[in-house]
Amino acid sequence: MTPADLSLTVLHAVRRAVDDGALRVEVPPRIKVERARPGGSGEYASNVALTLARSAGRSAREVAGIIEERLRDAPGLRGVEITGPGFLNFTLRGDAGSELVRVVRAAGASYGHGTALAGTTVRLAEVTESRAVLVTEVAVRLLRSQGADVETGAGDGGERVHVHPGAYEVERLGSDAARWALLRAAPHDRPLDGAPLLAQHERNSLFRVRYAYSRVRRLLVNGEQLGVAPAPEVPLDAPVLLGVLGDHPAVLLAAARHRAPDRVARHLEALADALLAFQHTVLPLGDEKPSAAHRSRLALADAAGTVLAGGLSVLGISAPDRI
């Protein structure tokens, strides 16, 4: 179960409570689910009961109890706990990581695309400054990935993307580094200094992201040589990497809503860092025999590489197999 799946599961539980008369509220369009904070309970949490309590005319803990009753047999959930004034805390089943990997590998580059903005029409005004043109281009791609209808080149009534001025120095940096320099910084912030983005070094955030992707390609080749094919067969013990991977759909949606490609870039950095820390555990070492654990880890690495390539594609940046 991915965080997006969990959000829909909770939403369906609220809708069932409304349909059977247990709650008298307007069903929200979506429900926010986030990773539990340090000291909290479970893996994910939601404050939906607190947000619905006033309109329901009940305490938040009562509302949480009503929702919890309708989540007890939800597939993918091992447990639901109510804490504090009415927070819902979720613990996923032990094989949730394998399920997430299957979802990502099945969706491919479309993982994270959805219909949350279906029926929404966004009119974007024409812009001429080079950075604004670039941010608008990527914003259009993000909005359409979430089902929105987008009209570009609109007149005075169109929404205008505002950016801190910055030169698009394709000739000096090359297209990929130039795009990363202008997109990695939030639109209202000063663009990154392009020169460091040409260095093949871990301090270069673009290099780390592309290098992580290239490592996945190499792991797949090495795995084939060892007779290890990617297949999510056993539970995965990689909470950081799985957590970042599962957050990808929510990141794409938030980036689309806020016209903020920098959110995608920062997410790719976090995913690359988690993957690079995980990579050394993927394939057998020394006399170790290939096993289901190795096949499952390779499938997770493959899924992470898929998301890295897809995220770079959204930004208009290439993902080379070798660096």
C-alpha positions as CSV (number, residue, x, y, z in Angstrom):
1,M,0.0,0.0,0.0
2,T,1.5,3.3,-1.1
3,P,0.8,6.6,0.8
4,A,-1.6,7.6,-2.1
5,D,-3.4,4.2,-1.7
6,L,-3.6,4.8,2.1
7,S,-5.1,8.3,1.5
8,L,-7.8,6.8,-0.8
9,T,-8.5,4.0,1.7
10,V,-9.1,6.5,4.4
11,L,-11.2,8.7,2.1
12,H,-13.4,5.7,1.2
13,A,-13.8,4.9,4.9
14,V,-15.1,8.5,5.5
15,R,-17.4,8.2,2.6
16,R,-18.8,4.9,3.9
17,A,-19.4,6.5,7.3
18,V,-21.3,9.3,5.6
19,D,-23.3,7.0,3.4
20,D,-24.5,4.8,6.3
21,G,-25.3,7.9,8.4
22,A,-22.6,7.5,11.1
23,L,-21.2,10.9,10.1
24,R,-23.0,13.9,8.9
25,V,-20.3,15.8,7.1
26,E,-19.3,16.9,3.6
27,V,-16.8,14.3,2.3
28,P,-13.5,16.1,1.6
29,P,-12.0,15.9,-1.9
30,R,-8.8,14.3,-0.6
31,I,-7.3,13.3,2.8
32,K,-3.7,14.1,3.7
33,V,-1.6,11.3,5.1
34,E,2.0,11.9,6.1
35,R,4.7,9.9,7.7
36,A,4.4,9.7,11.5
37,R,6.7,12.1,13.3
38,P,9.3,11.0,15.8
39,G,7.7,9.7,18.9
40,G,4.5,9.0,17.1
41,S,2.7,5.7,16.6
42,G,2.7,3.6,13.4
43,E,4.3,4.5,10.1
44,Y,1.7,7.1,8.8
45,A,-0.8,9.5,10.4
46,S,-3.7,11.7,9.5
47,N,-5.6,14.5,11.2
48,V,-8.7,14.0,9.2
49,A,-10.9,13.3,12.3
50,L,-9.8,16.7,13.8
51,T,-10.7,18.5,10.6
52,L,-14.2,16.9,10.4
53,A,-15.1,17.1,14.1
54,R,-16.7,20.5,14.2
55,S,-18.9,20.0,11.2
56,A,-19.8,16.5,12.5
57,G,-20.8,17.9,15.9
58,R,-18.7,15.3,17.6
59,S,-15.4,15.1,19.4
60,A,-12.4,14.3,17.2
61,R,-11.8,11.1,19.0
62,E,-15.4,10.0,18.3
63,V,-15.0,10.8,14.6
64,A,-11.7,8.9,14.6
65,G,-13.4,5.9,16.2
66,I,-16.0,5.9,13.5
67,I,-13.4,6.0,10.7
68,E,-11.2,3.4,12.5
69,E,-14.1,0.9,12.6
70,R,-14.3,1.1,8.8
71,L,-10.6,0.5,8.3
72,R,-10.1,-2.6,10.4
73,D,-10.3,-5.0,7.4
74,A,-8.6,-2.8,4.9
75,P,-6.1,-4.7,2.7
76,G,-2.5,-3.5,3.3
77,L,-3.2,-2.2,6.8
78,R,-1.9,-4.2,9.8
79,G,-3.3,-1.8,12.4
80,V,-5.0,1.6,13.1
81,E,-4.5,3.4,16.4
82,I,-6.1,6.6,17.7
83,T,-3.8,8.8,19.6
84,G,-3.9,12.3,21.2
85,P,-7.0,14.4,20.6
86,G,-8.0,12.2,17.6
87,F,-5.1,11.4,15.3
88,L,-5.3,8.3,13.2
89,N,-2.1,6.3,13.1
90,F,-1.5,3.5,10.6
91,T,0.8,0.6,10.5
92,L,1.1,-1.2,7.2
93,R,1.5,-4.9,6.6
94,G,5.0,-6.3,6.5
95,D,4.8,-6.9,2.7
96,A,3.7,-3.3,2.0
97,G,7.1,-2.5,0.6
98,S,6.9,-5.4,-1.9
99,E,3.5,-4.2,-2.9
100,L,4.8,-0.7,-3.5
101,V,7.6,-2.0,-5.7
102,R,5.1,-3.9,-7.8
103,V,3.0,-0.8,-8.2
104,V,6.0,1.3,-9.3
105,R,7.4,-1.3,-11.7
106,A,4.0,-1.9,-13.3
107,A,3.3,1.9,-13.8
108,G,6.8,2.7,-15.0
109,A,7.3,6.3,-15.9
110,S,3.6,7.0,-15.2
111,Y,4.0,6.2,-11.5
112,G,2.7,9.2,-9.5
113,H,0.5,10.4,-12.4
114,G,-3.2,10.6,-11.4
115,T,-6.6,12.3,-11.7
116,A,-6.6,14.5,-8.6
117,L,-6.9,17.6,-10.7
118,A,-9.3,16.1,-13.3
119,G,-12.0,18.6,-14.2
120,T,-9.8,21.6,-13.3
121,T,-8.8,24.0,-16.0
122,V,-5.7,26.1,-15.5
123,R,-5.1,29.2,-17.7
124,L,-1.4,30.3,-17.8
125,A,-0.4,33.7,-19.1
126,E,2.3,34.0,-21.7
127,V,5.7,34.8,-20.3
128,T,8.9,35.8,-22.0
129,E,11.7,35.8,-19.4
130,S,13.8,32.6,-20.0
131,R,13.4,31.2,-16.5
132,A,9.7,31.9,-16.3
133,V,9.3,30.1,-19.6
134,L,11.1,27.1,-18.3
135,V,9.2,26.9,-15.0
136,T,5.9,27.4,-16.9
137,E,6.8,24.6,-19.3
138,V,7.4,22.1,-16.4
139,A,4.4,23.3,-14.5
140,V,2.2,22.5,-17.5
141,R,3.7,19.0,-17.6
142,L,3.1,18.5,-13.9
143,L,-0.5,19.8,-14.1
144,R,-1.3,17.5,-17.0
145,S,0.2,14.5,-15.2
146,Q,-2.5,15.1,-12.5
147,G,-5.3,15.3,-15.0
148,A,-5.7,19.0,-15.2
149,D,-6.6,20.8,-18.5
150,V,-4.1,23.5,-19.2
151,E,-4.4,26.5,-21.5
152,T,-1.2,28.3,-22.3
153,G,-0.6,31.7,-23.7
154,A,-3.7,33.1,-22.1
155,G,-4.2,36.9,-21.9
156,D,-4.4,39.2,-18.9
157,G,-6.8,36.8,-17.2
158,G,-4.3,34.0,-17.2
159,E,-2.2,33.0,-14.2
160,R,1.4,34.2,-14.4
161,V,4.4,32.3,-13.1
162,H,6.6,34.7,-11.2
163,V,10.3,33.9,-10.8
164,H,13.5,35.4,-9.5
165,P,15.4,36.6,-12.6
166,G,18.0,34.2,-13.9
167,A,19.9,33.7,-17.2
168,Y,19.4,30.4,-19.0
169,E,23.0,29.7,-20.0
170,V,22.6,26.7,-22.3
171,E,25.8,27.5,-24.2
172,R,28.0,27.5,-21.0
173,L,26.4,24.7,-19.0
174,G,24.5,22.5,-21.4
175,S,20.8,22.1,-21.4
176,D,20.6,19.6,-18.5
177,A,22.7,21.5,-16.0
178,A,21.1,24.8,-17.0
179,R,17.6,23.4,-16.5
180,W,18.6,21.9,-13.1
181,A,20.2,25.2,-12.0
182,L,16.9,27.1,-12.8
183,L,14.5,24.5,-11.6
184,R,16.2,23.2,-8.4
185,A,15.8,26.6,-6.7
186,A,12.3,27.6,-5.8
187,P,10.9,30.0,-8.4
188,H,11.1,33.0,-6.1
189,D,14.7,32.2,-5.0
190,R,17.9,33.0,-6.8
191,P,18.9,30.3,-9.3
192,L,21.7,28.0,-8.4
193,D,25.2,28.9,-9.5
194,G,25.6,26.8,-12.6
195,A,29.4,26.2,-12.5
196,P,29.4,23.6,-9.6
197,L,26.8,21.6,-11.6
198,L,29.5,20.7,-14.1
199,A,31.7,18.9,-11.5
200,Q,31.4,15.1,-11.3
201,H,31.2,15.2,-7.5
202,E,28.8,14.2,-4.7
203,R,28.4,17.9,-3.8
204,N,26.8,18.3,-7.2
205,S,23.1,17.5,-6.6
206,L,22.4,16.8,-10.3
207,F,25.4,14.5,-10.5
208,R,24.1,12.5,-7.5
209,V,20.7,12.0,-9.0
210,R,22.0,10.9,-12.4
211,Y,24.7,8.8,-10.8
212,A,22.2,7.0,-8.6
213,Y,20.2,6.2,-11.8
214,S,23.3,4.9,-13.5
215,R,24.1,2.7,-10.5
216,V,20.7,1.0,-10.9
217,R,21.4,0.3,-14.5
218,R,24.7,-1.3,-13.6
219,L,23.1,-3.3,-10.8
220,L,20.7,-4.7,-13.2
221,V,23.5,-5.7,-15.6
222,N,25.5,-7.2,-12.7
223,G,22.4,-9.0,-11.5
224,E,21.9,-10.6,-14.8
225,Q,25.5,-11.8,-14.9
226,L,24.9,-13.4,-11.4
227,G,21.6,-14.9,-12.4
228,V,19.6,-12.5,-10.1
229,A,16.5,-11.1,-11.7
230,P,14.5,-8.3,-10.0
231,A,11.4,-9.7,-8.4
232,P,9.7,-8.5,-5.1
233,E,9.3,-11.9,-3.5
234,V,10.0,-11.2,0.2
235,P,9.4,-8.3,2.7
236,L,11.9,-5.5,2.3
237,D,13.8,-3.9,5.1
238,A,14.6,-0.4,3.6
239,P,12.2,2.0,5.4
240,V,14.0,5.2,4.2
241,L,14.1,4.3,0.5
242,L,10.6,2.9,0.6
243,G,9.3,6.0,2.4
244,V,10.8,8.3,-0.2
245,L,9.6,6.1,-3.1
246,G,6.1,6.0,-1.7
247,D,6.0,9.8,-1.3
248,H,6.5,10.4,-5.1
249,P,2.8,10.7,-6.1
250,A,2.1,13.3,-3.3
251,V,5.2,15.2,-4.4
252,L,4.1,15.4,-8.0
253,L,0.6,16.5,-7.0
254,A,2.0,19.2,-4.6
255,A,4.4,20.4,-7.3
256,A,1.5,20.7,-9.7
257,R,-0.7,22.5,-7.3
258,H,1.9,25.1,-6.3
259,R,3.6,25.3,-9.8
260,A,6.8,24.3,-8.0
261,P,9.2,22.1,-10.0
262,D,11.8,22.5,-7.3
263,R,9.8,20.1,-5.1
264,V,10.4,17.4,-7.7
265,A,14.1,18.2,-7.8
266,R,14.5,18.1,-4.1
267,H,12.5,14.8,-3.9
268,L,14.8,13.3,-6.5
269,E,17.8,14.3,-4.4
270,A,16.3,12.5,-1.4
271,L,15.5,9.4,-3.4
272,A,19.0,9.4,-4.9
273,D,20.6,9.7,-1.5
274,A,18.5,6.9,0.0
275,L,19.2,4.7,-3.0
276,L,23.0,5.3,-2.9
277,A,23.0,4.3,0.8
278,F,21.0,1.1,-0.1
279,Q,22.8,0.0,-3.2
280,H,25.6,-2.0,-1.4
281,T,23.1,-4.4,0.0
282,V,21.4,-5.3,-3.3
283,L,23.6,-8.1,-4.8
284,P,25.4,-11.0,-3.2
285,L,28.9,-10.3,-1.9
286,G,31.8,-12.7,-1.8
287,D,30.6,-16.3,-1.4
288,E,27.1,-15.3,-0.6
289,K,24.5,-17.2,-2.7
290,P,21.8,-15.4,-4.7
291,S,18.5,-15.5,-2.8
292,A,14.9,-14.2,-2.9
293,A,16.2,-11.3,-0.7
294,H,18.6,-10.2,-3.4
295,R,15.9,-10.5,-6.1
296,S,13.6,-8.3,-4.0
297,R,16.3,-5.7,-3.3
298,L,17.1,-5.5,-7.0
299,A,13.4,-5.0,-7.7
300,L,13.4,-2.1,-5.2
301,A,16.5,-0.6,-6.8
302,D,14.9,-0.9,-10.2
303,A,11.7,0.8,-9.0
304,A,13.8,3.7,-7.5
305,G,15.6,4.0,-10.8
306,T,12.3,4.2,-12.7
307,V,11.2,7.0,-10.5
308,L,14.5,8.9,-10.8
309,A,14.3,8.6,-14.6
310,G,10.6,9.6,-14.6
311,G,11.2,12.6,-12.4
312,L,14.1,13.8,-14.5
313,S,11.9,13.5,-17.6
314,V,9.3,15.7,-16.0
315,L,12.0,18.3,-15.5
316,G,13.1,17.8,-19.1
317,I,16.5,16.4,-18.0
318,S,18.1,13.2,-19.4
319,A,19.0,10.2,-17.4
320,P,22.1,8.6,-18.9
321,D,22.7,4.9,-18.3
322,R,26.4,5.5,-17.6
323,I,28.3,8.4,-16.1
